[in-house]
């Protein structure tokens, strides 16, 4: 038969064993440490500007996109989408459900609202795969708070900037 796939017989097997004294990898092979940090976080705390000298922080279910971008879904009817359209500056930090993860740091970023394209489908599928049953809970909470407003029809793509070196002023002794 032509055009069919067949099983290839293995030539030989080797058992993979760790090298004595080696440490386990802290992130998945092929992913950078930054991408692994966002992938392993239960949620990400996203802080946005809502007015002059006013900030609001909300936990979001995020998906890493590449090494320095994360994406999450919002409703087009939400105040968050409107506020991010006006001022796209955000601060993100890996967290568990309500608080930052110990030892994590805040990172600055710029948000873009994506309303069409393949990114919408990718983020929807990846979010369902990563969070599973929590998506049903999030949809239920959205339905209770927003009524019939669409859930997650906009993707917010955040480009996260790595922190630069910290410049300290010269000390009085030098």
FIDOMI-260589 format. One line per 10 residues: number of its first residue (from 0); their letters; for each residue y, x, z of C-alpha. Coordinates in Angstrom, 3 decimals, decimal comma. Layout:
# FIDOMI-260589
NUM) A) Y:X:Z  ...
# end
This chain:
# FIDOMI-260589
0) XXXXXXXXXX) 0,000:0,000:0,000  3,417:1,266:-0,800  6,530:0,669:1,277  4,680:0,256:4,604  4,951:2,313:7,751  1,853:3,900:9,222  1,247:5,663:12,486  1,367:9,428:12,214  -1,465:11,123:14,059  -0,162:13,547:16,687
10) XXXXXXXXXX) -1,046:17,188:16,185  -0,993:18,184:19,831  0,481:17,109:23,140  2,389:19,108:25,710  3,195:17,892:29,184  6,847:18,285:30,056  7,352:19,836:33,461  10,606:20,802:35,149  11,467:24,446:35,435  11,047:25,545:39,079
20) XXXXXXXXXX) 14,405:25,713:40,831  16,234:23,682:38,191  18,476:20,770:39,100  18,162:17,330:37,513  20,740:16,401:34,895  23,614:14,354:36,279  24,036:12,438:33,038  22,026:11,379:30,025  21,371:14,045:27,404  23,738:13,841:24,473
30) XXXXXXXXXX) 26,507:12,225:26,520  29,402:14,033:28,074  29,939:13,943:31,830  33,001:11,706:31,327  31,035:9,139:29,306  28,202:9,244:31,844  30,688:8,626:34,680  31,875:5,387:33,044  28,325:4,350:32,126  27,030:4,802:35,685
40) XXXXXXXXXX) 29,914:2,948:37,369  29,112:-0,615:38,437  32,686:-1,608:37,618  35,918:0,137:36,770  39,110:-0,647:38,635  41,862:-1,227:36,076  45,455:-1,135:37,319  48,136:-2,546:35,016  51,874:-3,144:35,144  52,873:-6,780:35,721
50) XXXXXXXXXX) 56,588:-6,362:36,347  59,195:-3,936:37,572  57,540:-1,871:40,306  54,576:-4,254:40,427  50,975:-3,250:39,760  47,791:-5,316:39,825  44,281:-3,889:40,140  41,210:-5,784:38,953  37,562:-4,734:38,662  36,234:-4,873:35,092
60) XXXXXXXXXX) 32,785:-4,592:33,520  33,252:-1,727:31,061  31,348:0,011:28,293  32,032:3,673:27,413  33,026:4,237:23,788  32,675:7,910:22,926  33,812:10,544:25,391  37,305:9,379:26,310  37,420:5,632:25,698  36,188:2,604:27,598
70) XXXXXXXXXX) 36,191:-1,031:26,532  36,141:-4,331:28,378  36,571:-7,974:27,438  39,368:-10,385:28,360  40,349:-13,879:27,324  43,202:-14,358:24,886  44,537:-17,009:27,278  44,680:-14,653:30,268  47,849:-13,213:31,718  46,191:-9,794:31,541
80) XXXXXXXXXX) 46,072:-9,875:27,729  49,743:-10,815:27,580  50,738:-8,109:30,068  48,752:-5,418:28,247  50,384:-6,443:24,961  53,810:-5,867:26,540  52,994:-2,658:28,441  49,833:-0,815:27,491  49,821:1,731:30,323  46,824:1,492:32,668
90) XXXXXXXXXX) 45,177:3,476:35,440  41,381:3,405:35,565  38,969:4,541:38,257  35,185:4,162:38,531  34,223:1,807:41,322  31,617:-0,390:42,824  32,293:-4,104:43,097  35,441:-3,938:45,243  36,464:-0,370:45,936  36,613:3,003:44,201
100) XXXXXXXXXX) 33,568:5,252:44,303  33,984:7,992:46,884  35,089:11,208:45,253  36,287:9,554:42,034  39,799:10,020:40,745  42,279:7,767:39,013  42,907:8,516:35,340  45,800:7,389:33,185  45,180:5,626:29,928  46,646:3,552:27,126
110) XXXXXXXXXX) 45,187:0,167:26,229  44,858:-1,395:22,789  43,982:-5,048:22,238  41,290:-5,496:19,578  40,950:-9,014:18,189  38,638:-8,513:15,184  36,081:-6,102:13,791  32,714:-4,679:14,649  33,907:-3,376:18,015  33,929:-6,945:19,380
120) XXXXXXXXXX) 30,249:-7,436:18,608  29,303:-3,952:19,828  31,088:-4,402:23,167  29,587:-7,885:23,651  26,036:-6,640:23,041  26,463:-3,473:25,101  27,986:-5,441:27,997  25,078:-7,901:27,961  22,599:-5,007:27,913  24,289:-3,050:30,727
130) XXXXXXXXXX) 25,191:-5,872:33,115  22,537:-8,537:32,383  22,689:-11,409:34,881  26,166:-10,413:36,102  27,590:-11,597:32,768  26,437:-15,153:33,564  28,210:-14,922:36,906  31,377:-13,589:35,223  31,320:-16,405:32,648  30,866:-18,983:35,425
140) XXXXXXXXXX) 33,825:-17,544:37,359  35,917:-17,568:34,199  34,971:-21,185:33,471  35,957:-22,226:37,012  39,301:-20,414:36,883  40,329:-20,859:33,232  38,568:-24,073:32,194  37,806:-24,222:28,489  39,686:-21,020:27,582  37,468:-18,675:25,528
150) XXXXXXXXXX) 35,681:-15,959:27,475  36,064:-12,379:26,309  37,351:-13,006:22,803  39,583:-9,894:22,992  38,376:-6,360:23,643  40,678:-3,997:25,494  40,042:-0,437:24,311  41,409:2,102:26,795  41,900:5,720:25,792  41,521:7,700:29,023
160) XXXXXXXXXX) 43,410:10,953:29,378  41,854:13,850:31,231  44,007:15,037:34,091  45,997:18,116:33,241  46,473:21,110:35,479  48,423:20,473:38,642  51,591:22,531:38,680  52,746:23,376:42,189  56,238:24,621:42,953  56,453:28,239:44,073
170) XXXX) 56,061:28,700:47,806  58,941:29,894:49,946  56,988:33,095:50,797  56,647:34,301:47,212
# end
